[in-house]
Amino acid sequence: MRRQTAGDVVLAAVRDGGPDAGTWFFLAFTLIMGLLQLVRPQLLWRMNRRLQRGYVKDVDATEPTRKGYAIQRVVGALFLAIFVYALVRVLM
């Protein structure tokens, strides 16, 4: 007997009139962003740092303070709340 993967479950839900791929993409995006902002907001700054070159004089001077990272964590918690709400609505 073949084990079902998460992809099999998603495909079955889509075939049965469940949420489309865009909904699953939105859920995955909010989950990843929420966890990243909550656990390691410094990684987001490092990724965006490369994009700032050419637009700011000193890239290292734009790093957020501890309070800035705390606000990013709050936003991450909000992303996770949106994820949970959307997931519950999709599965109902």
Phi and psi restraints in degrees (value plus and minus 20) as a CYANA .aco file:
   2 ARG   PHI    -103.5   -63.5
   2 ARG   PSI     114.6   154.6
   3 ARG   PHI     -96.2   -56.2
   3 ARG   PSI     121.6   161.6
   4 GLN   PHI    -104.1   -64.1
   4 GLN   PSI     116.4   156.4
   5 THR   PHI    -118.0   -78.0
   5 THR   PSI     151.5   191.5
   6 ALA   PHI     -82.0   -42.0
   6 ALA   PSI     -56.0   -16.0
   7 GLY   PHI     -83.1   -43.1
   7 GLY   PSI     -58.1   -18.1
   8 ASP   PHI     -83.1   -43.1
   8 ASP   PSI     -61.5   -21.5
   9 VAL   PHI     -84.7   -44.7
   9 VAL   PSI     -63.5   -23.5
  10 VAL   PHI     -83.7   -43.7
  10 VAL   PSI     -65.2   -25.2
  11 LEU   PHI     -82.6   -42.6
  11 LEU   PSI     -58.8   -18.8
  12 ALA   PHI     -85.3   -45.3
  12 ALA   PSI     -58.9   -18.9
  13 ALA   PHI     -86.2   -46.2
  13 ALA   PSI     -59.0   -19.0
  14 VAL   PHI     -87.1   -47.1
  14 VAL   PSI     -62.8   -22.8
  15 ARG   PHI     -84.9   -44.9
  15 ARG   PSI     -51.8   -11.8
  16 ASP   PHI    -106.2   -66.2
  16 ASP   PSI      -4.8    35.2
  17 GLY   PHI      66.6   106.6
  17 GLY   PSI      -3.3    36.7
  18 GLY   PHI     -99.8   -59.8
  18 GLY   PSI    -184.2  -144.2
  19 PRO   PHI     -81.5   -41.5
  19 PRO   PSI     127.8   167.8
  20 ASP   PHI    -104.2   -64.2
  20 ASP   PSI     158.8   198.8
  21 ALA   PHI     -83.9   -43.9
  21 ALA   PSI     -53.4   -13.4
  22 GLY   PHI     -81.6   -41.6
  22 GLY   PSI     -58.1   -18.1
  23 THR   PHI     -85.4   -45.4
  23 THR   PSI     -63.7   -23.7
  24 TRP   PHI     -86.2   -46.2
  24 TRP   PSI     -56.9   -16.9
  25 PHE   PHI     -82.9   -42.9
  25 PHE   PSI     -64.9   -24.9
  26 PHE   PHI     -79.3   -39.3
  26 PHE   PSI     -64.8   -24.8
  27 LEU   PHI     -83.8   -43.8
  27 LEU   PSI     -63.1   -23.1
  28 ALA   PHI     -85.0   -45.0
  28 ALA   PSI     -61.6   -21.6
  29 PHE   PHI     -82.7   -42.7
  29 PHE   PSI     -66.4   -26.4
  30 THR   PHI     -86.2   -46.2
  30 THR   PSI     -56.5   -16.5
  31 LEU   PHI     -85.1   -45.1
  31 LEU   PSI     -68.2   -28.2
  32 ILE   PHI     -83.8   -43.8
  32 ILE   PSI     -66.8   -26.8
  33 MET   PHI     -84.7   -44.7
  33 MET   PSI     -61.8   -21.8
  34 GLY   PHI     -82.4   -42.4
  34 GLY   PSI     -66.4   -26.4
  35 LEU   PHI     -86.0   -46.0
  35 LEU   PSI     -61.1   -21.1
  36 LEU   PHI     -84.1   -44.1
  36 LEU   PSI     -64.2   -24.2
  37 GLN   PHI     -89.6   -49.6
  37 GLN   PSI     -53.0   -13.0
  38 LEU   PHI     -96.3   -56.3
  38 LEU   PSI     -62.0   -22.0
  39 VAL   PHI    -109.9   -69.9
  39 VAL   PSI     -67.8   -27.8
  40 ARG   PHI    -156.6  -116.6
  40 ARG   PSI      52.0    92.0
  41 PRO   PHI     -84.9   -44.9
  41 PRO   PSI     -40.4    -0.4
  42 GLN   PHI     -83.6   -43.6
  42 GLN   PSI     -50.3   -10.3
  43 LEU   PHI     -84.9   -44.9
  43 LEU   PSI     -57.8   -17.8
  44 LEU   PHI     -84.5   -44.5
  44 LEU   PSI     -61.0   -21.0
  45 TRP   PHI     -83.4   -43.4
  45 TRP   PSI     -61.7   -21.7
  46 ARG   PHI     -83.6   -43.6
  46 ARG   PSI     -59.0   -19.0
  47 MET   PHI     -86.4   -46.4
  47 MET   PSI     -61.3   -21.3
  48 ASN   PHI     -95.5   -55.5
  48 ASN   PSI     -40.4    -0.4
  49 ARG   PHI     -77.7   -37.7
  49 ARG   PSI     -62.5   -22.5
  50 ARG   PHI     -84.7   -44.7
  50 ARG   PSI     -53.0   -13.0
  51 LEU   PHI     -93.0   -53.0
  51 LEU   PSI     -40.8    -0.8
  52 GLN   PHI    -101.8   -61.8
  52 GLN   PSI     -38.5     1.5
  53 ARG   PHI     -79.8   -39.8
  53 ARG   PSI     114.8   154.8
  54 GLY   PHI      72.5   112.5
  54 GLY   PSI     -33.8     6.2
  55 TYR   PHI    -132.9   -92.9
  55 TYR   PSI     -42.4    -2.4
  56 VAL   PHI    -145.0  -105.0
  56 VAL   PSI     133.2   173.2
  57 LYS   PHI     -89.8   -49.8
  57 LYS   PSI     -67.5   -27.5
  58 ASP   PHI    -147.5  -107.5
  58 ASP   PSI      85.0   125.0
  59 VAL   PHI     -81.6   -41.6
  59 VAL   PSI     -58.5   -18.5
  60 ASP   PHI     -89.0   -49.0
  60 ASP   PSI     -42.7    -2.7
  61 ALA   PHI     -95.7   -55.7
  61 ALA   PSI     -29.1    10.9
  62 THR   PHI    -114.3   -74.3
  62 THR   PSI     -17.0    23.0
  63 GLU   PHI     -85.2   -45.2
  63 GLU   PSI     115.0   155.0
  64 PRO   PHI     -84.5   -44.5
  64 PRO   PSI     136.0   176.0
  65 THR   PHI     -99.6   -59.6
  65 THR   PSI    -199.1  -159.1
  66 ARG   PHI     -80.9   -40.9
  66 ARG   PSI     -57.1   -17.1
  67 LYS   PHI     -86.6   -46.6
  67 LYS   PSI     -57.0   -17.0
  68 GLY   PHI     -82.8   -42.8
  68 GLY   PSI     -62.6   -22.6
  69 TYR   PHI     -86.7   -46.7
  69 TYR   PSI     -55.3   -15.3
  70 ALA   PHI     -83.0   -43.0
  70 ALA   PSI     -60.5   -20.5
  71 ILE   PHI     -85.7   -45.7
  71 ILE   PSI     -57.9   -17.9
  72 GLN   PHI     -82.6   -42.6
  72 GLN   PSI     -55.9   -15.9
  73 ARG   PHI     -87.3   -47.3
  73 ARG   PSI     -57.7   -17.7
  74 VAL   PHI     -82.9   -42.9
  74 VAL   PSI     -63.5   -23.5
  75 VAL   PHI     -83.5   -43.5
  75 VAL   PSI     -57.4   -17.4
  76 GLY   PHI     -81.7   -41.7
  76 GLY   PSI     -60.7   -20.7
  77 ALA   PHI     -84.2   -44.2
  77 ALA   PSI     -57.6   -17.6
  78 LEU   PHI     -85.2   -45.2
  78 LEU   PSI     -61.3   -21.3
  79 PHE   PHI     -79.2   -39.2
  79 PHE   PSI     -62.3   -22.3
  80 LEU   PHI     -87.6   -47.6
  80 LEU   PSI     -54.9   -14.9
  81 ALA   PHI     -85.5   -45.5
  81 ALA   PSI     -61.8   -21.8
  82 ILE   PHI     -82.9   -42.9
  82 ILE   PSI     -60.8   -20.8
  83 PHE   PHI     -79.5   -39.5
  83 PHE   PSI     -68.7   -28.7
  84 VAL   PHI     -82.7   -42.7
  84 VAL   PSI     -64.8   -24.8
  85 TYR   PHI     -80.3   -40.3
  85 TYR   PSI     -67.5   -27.5
  86 ALA   PHI     -85.8   -45.8
  86 ALA   PSI     -59.1   -19.1
  87 LEU   PHI     -83.8   -43.8
  87 LEU   PSI     -62.7   -22.7
  88 VAL   PHI     -83.1   -43.1
  88 VAL   PSI     -62.5   -22.5
  89 ARG   PHI     -85.4   -45.4
  89 ARG   PSI     -57.0   -17.0
  90 VAL   PHI     -89.1   -49.1
  90 VAL   PSI     -60.9   -20.9
  91 LEU   PHI    -100.3   -60.3
  91 LEU   PSI     -31.6     8.4
